């Protein structure tokens, strides 16, 4: 394929031929936007183009963003329980008094009241507020990890397309080379220079290459649709990887140093630790429910009564309206409440809360060990892939030389058609392995940074510079 890979063209031809800081997150958005503007002149979609679209259109990432926005409100709600609570109420009543069926008196009563409550001593509420702070921070850490994971997912899907295209290109070349050998063997057979077994061997090799090419075509379709689903649109062409890829071992060159980075920076581990602290504060809040609670309460109430008296029929049924009766009352109090016995519910809820706190501690420990294991494994994988990539480059050179030697040997009669066909397969297999090794190295490098918590859009920019 060329540097600009037109997916529609390729598939058409194939079908016919074969502790988190949210400010840093916002800076990342700005960086990606600037880089996108710089690369907008390219007709093909680059890796940064795809990532920018994924930020706007990937449902999985948008779901994480809304979870973060929801988590931000937990802290606000927790703080609200420590602040004054003000409420007002009002009501009006119309009253009529009858005696022996005759209306004797009627009046209207209107009352209003306002109440202010300020928690003074509320340990349960204080610990709930601390829990809400940790939960909000955990939501922020989750969102940061989701952004990092999106970088890896984008790169994986992008390179899966390029990987499938490379494999398809190698499969086509292999099919074409074997078809050429088959035609030559048939011509030699027709003039009596080859046996029928050579024709059959070449035909078998061609049929197998045809089947492999057809299978890989399906992989190209699948990889492209997965990338389309990420951004919510059809991608016509993408930038390809340049042939000159320099690889190097991770820096720092110490597995334990990477593990220390992961313990300090991994957002998944940070979220687990924050939830552990939140769970501990929740347990303390529940355990504080049996302690006294003291509130400052102030109330003000006003009442107005308009009374009417009825003199009866002998006086012509006249009404007498009295002067409205107005009253006002202000009350200031210090209220104390303390539960004495609630059937053992407080003790039971306390035991349950501490059990959940212990569970969250174990979950955080499990996450820590998983993160350390992951970063160590990814570090070892990068080291292995660096060596493998260098070996695969040499394997392509060796396979090419072996093919030329086998071809010469076949022409002079020292090698048979099976040897020649196998040499052809070895060359294209080596090319496929080299291509796969390149993508494995790039993706594993991103996974290493993800496990260490150091992954940033700058890493994506470095890889994007390898595309063209």
C-alpha positions in Angstrom: 0.0 0.0 0.0 1.0 3.6 -0.4 1.4 6.1 2.4 -2.2 7.3 1.8 -4.3 4.2 2.1 -7.6 4.4 0.3 -9.8 1.9 2.1 -12.7 2.0 -0.4 -10.3 1.4 -3.3 -8.5 -1.4 -1.6 -11.7 -3.2 -0.6 -13.2 -2.7 -4.0 -10.2 -4.1 -5.7 -10.1 -7.0 -3.2 -13.7 -7.9 -3.9 -13.0 -8.1 -7.6 -9.6 -9.6 -7.6 -9.5 -11.5 -4.4 -4.2 11.7 41.0 -5.6 13.3 38.6 -5.7 16.9 37.4 -8.7 18.0 35.2 -6.7 21.0 34.0 -4.2 18.7 32.4 -7.0 16.9 30.6 -8.3 20.2 29.2 -4.8 21.1 28.0 -4.7 17.8 26.2 -7.9 18.7 24.4 -6.4 22.0 23.3 -3.2 20.3 22.2 -5.1 17.8 20.0 -7.2 20.6 18.5 -4.0 22.6 17.5 -2.3 19.5 16.0 -5.5 18.7 14.1 -5.6 22.1 12.5 -1.9 21.7 11.5 -2.7 18.4 9.8 -6.0 19.3 8.2 -4.4 19.8 4.8 -3.9 16.1 4.5 -6.5 14.4 2.3 -6.3 11.1 4.3 -7.3 10.7 7.9 -4.3 10.6 10.2 -4.2 9.0 13.6 -4.8 12.4 15.3 -7.8 13.0 13.1 -9.3 9.7 14.2 -8.5 10.4 17.8 -10.1 13.9 17.6 -13.3 12.4 16.1 -13.3 9.7 18.8 -13.2 12.4 21.5 -16.5 13.8 20.1 -18.2 10.6 18.9 -17.1 7.5 20.7 -20.1 6.5 22.9 -17.9 4.7 25.4 -15.8 7.8 26.0 -18.8 10.1 26.1 -20.4 7.8 28.7 -17.3 8.1 30.9 -17.4 11.9 30.5 -21.0 12.0 31.7 -20.1 9.7 34.6 -17.5 12.2 35.6 -19.9 15.1 35.4 -22.3 13.1 37.5 -19.6 12.3 40.0 -18.7 16.0 40.4 -22.1 16.7 42.0 -21.5 14.2 44.8 -19.1 16.6 46.5 -21.6 19.5 46.2 -24.4 17.3 47.7 -22.1 16.3 50.6 -21.1 19.9 51.3 -24.8 20.9 51.3 -25.5 18.8 54.4 -23.1 21.0 56.4 -24.5 24.3 55.3 -27.6 26.1 56.7 -31.0 24.8 55.6 -33.8 27.4 55.2 -37.4 26.7 54.5 -40.6 28.7 54.4 -44.3 27.7 54.5 -47.6 29.5 54.3 -51.3 28.5 54.6 -54.7 30.1 54.6 -57.9 28.8 56.2 -61.5 29.9 55.8 -63.7 29.0 58.8 -67.5 29.1 59.2 -69.4 28.4 62.5 -73.1 27.3 62.4 -75.5 26.9 65.3 -78.9 25.3 64.7 -78.3 25.6 61.0 -77.7 29.3 61.2 -74.4 31.0 60.4 -73.1 32.6 63.5 -69.5 33.4 62.8 -67.0 33.2 59.9 -63.3 34.2 59.7 -60.2 33.8 57.6 -56.8 32.8 59.1 -53.5 33.3 57.2 -50.2 32.2 58.6 -46.5 32.1 57.4 -43.4 30.6 58.9 -39.7 30.5 58.2 -37.2 28.0 59.6 -33.4 28.0 59.6 -31.4 25.0 60.7 -27.6 25.1 61.0 -25.9 21.8 61.9 -23.5 22.4 64.8 -22.2 19.0 65.9 -22.8 16.3 63.2 -20.0 13.8 62.9 -22.0 11.6 60.7 -22.6 14.5 58.2 -18.9 15.5 58.4 -17.7 12.0 57.5 -20.3 11.9 54.7 -18.8 15.1 53.3 -15.3 13.6 53.3 -16.7 10.5 51.6 -18.2 12.7 48.9 -14.9 14.5 48.2 -13.1 11.2 47.7 -15.9 9.9 45.4 -15.7 13.0 43.3 -11.9 12.7 43.0 -12.3 9.0 42.1 -14.8 10.0 39.3 -12.2 12.4 38.0 -9.5 9.7 38.0 -11.8 7.3 36.2 -12.4 10.0 33.5 -8.7 10.6 33.1 -8.1 6.8 32.7 -10.9 6.7 30.1 -9.1 9.4 28.1 -5.9 7.4 28.2 -7.7 4.2 27.3 -9.2 6.0 24.3 -5.7 6.7 23.0 -4.9 3.0 23.1 -8.2 1.9 21.6 -7.9 4.4 18.8 -4.3 3.3 18.0 -5.3 -0.4 18.2 -8.2 0.0 15.8 -6.2 2.2 13.5 -3.3 -0.2 13.3 -5.6 -3.2 13.0 -6.7 -1.7 9.7 -3.2 -1.1 8.5 -2.2 -4.6 9.7 -5.0 -6.2 7.7 -4.1 -4.2 4.6 -0.4 -5.2 4.9 -1.4 -8.8 5.3 -3.7 -8.5 2.3 -1.0 -6.9 0.2 1.4 -9.8 1.1 -1.3 -12.3 0.4 -1.9 -10.8 -3.0 1.8 -10.8 -3.8 2.1 -14.4 -2.7 -0.9 -15.4 -4.8 0.4 -13.6 -7.8 3.9 -15.2 -7.5 2.5 -18.7 -7.0 0.1 -18.1 -10.0 3.1 -17.2 -12.1 4.9 -20.4 -11.0 1.8 -22.4 -11.7 1.6 -21.0 -15.3 5.3 -21.8 -15.8 5.0 -25.3 -14.5 2.0 -25.9 -16.8 4.0 -24.7 -19.8 6.9 -27.0 -18.8 4.5 -29.9 -18.4 3.0 -29.3 -21.8 6.4 -29.6 -23.5 7.4 -32.5 -21.3 9.9 -30.8 -19.1 8.0 -31.2 -15.8 6.0 -34.0 -14.2 2.3 -33.8 -13.4 3.1 -33.9 -9.7 4.8 -30.6 -10.0 1.7 -29.1 -11.6 -0.4 -30.6 -8.7 1.9 -29.2 -6.1 1.8 -25.7 -7.7 -2.0 -25.9 -8.0 -2.3 -26.8 -4.3 -0.1 -23.9 -3.3 -2.1 -21.6 -5.4 -5.4 -22.8 -4.0 -4.2 -22.3 -0.5 -2.9 -18.8 -1.2 -6.3 -18.0 -2.8 -8.1 -19.1 0.3 -5.8 -17.2 2.5 -6.3 -14.0 0.5 -10.1 -14.4 0.7 -9.9 -14.8 4.4 -7.7 -11.7 4.9 -10.2 -9.7 2.8 -12.8 -10.4 5.4 -10.3 -9.2 8.1 -9.9 -5.9 6.2 -13.7 -5.4 6.2 -14.0 -6.2 9.9 -11.1 -4.0 10.9 -12.4 -1.0 8.9 -16.0 -1.4 10.3 -14.5 -1.4 13.8 -12.7 1.8 13.1 -15.8 3.3 11.6 -17.8 2.4 14.7 -15.4 4.3 16.9 -15.9 7.6 15.1 -19.4 7.1 13.9 -18.6 7.7 10.2 -17.2 5.9 7.2 -13.4 6.4 6.9 -12.3 6.5 3.2 -8.6 6.6 3.5 -6.0 6.7 6.3 -2.3 7.4 6.5 0.1 4.4 6.3 3.1 3.7 8.4 6.5 4.6 6.8 8.9 1.7 6.2 11.7 3.2 8.3 10.7 2.5 11.9 13.5 3.0 14.5 12.8 1.0 17.7 14.4 1.3 21.1 14.0 -0.2 24.5 11.9 1.7 27.1 13.4 4.5 29.1 14.1 4.2 32.0 15.6 0.8 31.4 14.4 -0.6 34.6 11.3 -2.7 35.2 11.1 -1.7 38.9 11.3 2.0 37.9 8.3 1.6 35.6 6.5 -0.2 38.5 7.1 2.7 40.8 5.8 5.1 38.1 2.6 2.9 37.9 2.0 2.9 41.6 2.3 6.7 41.7 0.6 7.7 38.4 -1.8 5.0 37.3 -5.3 6.5 37.3 -7.1 3.2 37.8 -5.1 2.6 40.9 -5.7 6.2 42.1 -9.5 5.7 41.7 -9.3 2.4 43.7 -7.4 4.1 46.5 -9.8 7.1 46.6 -12.8 4.7 46.8 -11.1 2.9 49.6 -10.8 6.2 51.6 -14.4 7.0 50.7 -15.6 3.7 52.0 -13.7 4.2 55.3 -15.3 7.6 55.8 -18.7 6.1 55.1 -18.1 3.5 57.8 -17.2 6.2 60.2 -20.3 8.2 59.3 -22.5 5.2 59.9 -20.8 4.4 63.2 -21.4 8.1 64.3 -25.2 7.7 64.0 -25.4 6.7 67.7 -23.7 9.9 68.8 -25.5 13.1 69.8 -26.5 15.6 67.1 -26.7 19.3 67.9 -28.4 21.8 65.6 -29.0 25.6 65.9 -32.6 26.3 64.9 -34.4 29.6 64.4 -38.1 30.0 63.4 -40.3 33.0 62.8 -44.1 32.7 62.4 -46.8 35.2 61.7 -50.6 34.8 61.8 -53.4 37.0 60.9 -57.1 36.4 61.6 -60.0 38.4 60.0 -63.2 37.6 61.9 -66.8 38.3 60.9 -69.8 37.9 63.3 -73.5 37.5 62.1 -76.2 39.3 64.2 -79.1 37.2 63.0 -82.4 37.8 61.2 -83.8 40.3 63.8 -81.2 42.9 62.9 -81.5 42.5 59.2 -78.7 40.0 59.0 -75.9 42.6 59.3 -72.2 41.5 59.6 -69.9 42.9 62.2 -66.2 42.9 61.1 -63.7 42.9 64.0 -60.2 44.3 63.8 -57.7 41.7 62.4 -55.9 39.8 65.0 -52.1 39.7 64.1 -49.5 37.7 66.0 -45.8 37.1 65.4 -43.5 34.7 67.2 -39.7 34.3 66.9 -38.0 31.3 68.4 -34.2 30.5 68.7 -33.2 27.1 70.0 -30.3 24.7 70.4 -31.7 21.2 69.7 -30.0 17.9 70.7 -31.1 14.5 69.5 -29.6 11.1 70.3 -30.9 7.7 69.4 -31.1 5.3 72.3 -32.3 2.1 70.8 -33.4 1.2 67.3 -33.7 -2.5 67.4 -30.0 -3.1 66.7 -30.2 -1.4 63.3 -27.4 1.1 64.0 -25.0 -1.6 65.1 -25.9 -3.8 62.1 -25.4 -1.0 59.6 -22.0 -0.2 61.2 -20.8 -3.8 60.9 -22.0 -3.8 57.2 -20.2 -0.5 56.5 -16.9 -1.6 58.0 -17.2 -4.9 56.0 -17.6 -2.9 52.8 -14.7 -0.7 53.8 -12.5 -3.8 54.3 -13.7 -5.1 50.9 -12.7 -1.8 49.2 -9.3 -2.0 50.8 -8.8 -5.5 49.4 -10.0 -4.3 46.0 -7.5 -1.5 46.1 -4.7 -4.0 46.9 -5.8 -6.3 44.1 -5.8 -3.3 41.7 -2.3 -2.3 42.8 -1.0 -5.8 42.2 -2.7 -6.0 38.9 -1.3 -2.7 37.8 2.3 -3.7 38.8 1.9 -7.0 37.0 0.6 -5.3 33.9 3.3 -2.7 33.7 6.0 -5.3 34.3 4.5 -7.5 31.6 4.2 -4.7 29.1 7.8 -3.6 29.8 9.0 -7.2 29.1 6.8 -7.3 26.0 8.4 -4.1 24.6 11.9 -5.5 25.2 10.9 -8.7 23.4 9.3 -6.9 20.5 12.3 -4.7 20.0 14.5 -7.8 19.6 11.8 -9.5 17.5 11.4 -6.6 15.2 15.2 -6.5 14.5 15.1 -10.3 13.9 12.2 -10.0 11.6 14.0 -7.4 9.5 16.9 -9.8 9.1 14.5 -12.6 8.4 13.0 -10.8 5.4 16.5 -10.2 4.0 17.4 -13.9 4.6 14.1 -15.1 3.1 14.7 -13.0 0.0 18.2 -14.4 -0.5 16.9 -17.9 0.1 14.3 -17.5 -2.6 16.8 -16.3 -5.1 19.0 -19.2 -4.3 16.2 -21.7 -4.5 15.0 -20.2 -7.8 18.5 -20.6 -9.3 18.7 -24.2 -7.9 15.3 -25.0 -9.5 16.4 -23.7 -12.8 19.6 -25.9 -12.8 17.7 -28.9 -11.4 19.1 -29.1 -7.9 15.8 -28.0 -6.3 12.2 -29.1 -7.0 9.0 -27.1 -7.2 8.1 -27.8 -3.6 11.3 -26.1 -2.5 10.6 -23.2 -4.7 7.0 -22.8 -3.5 8.0 -23.0 0.1 10.7 -20.4 -0.4 8.0 -18.1 -1.9 5.8 -18.7 1.2 8.7 -18.1 3.5 9.4 -14.7 2.0 5.8 -13.4 2.3 5.4 -14.9 5.7 8.5 -13.0 6.8 7.1 -9.8 5.4 3.8 -10.3 7.2 5.6 -11.1 10.4 7.7 -7.9 10.0 4.6 -5.8 9.5 2.8 -7.3 12.4 5.9 -6.8 14.6 5.9 -3.1 13.8 2.3 -2.6 14.9 2.7 -4.8 17.9 5.7 -2.7 19.0 3.8 0.6 18.7 0.7 -0.6 20.4 2.6 -2.3 23.3 4.5 0.9 23.8 1.3 2.8 24.3 0.0 0.0 26.7 3.2 0.3 28.7 2.6 4.1 29.2 -1.1 3.4 30.0 -0.1 0.9 32.7 2.4 3.4 34.1 -0.1 6.2 34.0 2.2 8.4 31.9 0.2 8.1 28.6 -0.6 11.5 27.0 -1.6 12.8 23.6 2.1 13.6 23.0 2.7 9.9 22.7 0.1 9.8 20.0 1.7 12.7 18.3 5.1 10.9 18.2 3.4 7.9 16.5 1.4 10.1 14.1 4.7 11.5 12.9 5.6 8.1 11.7 2.6 8.1 9.4 2.4 9.8 6.1 
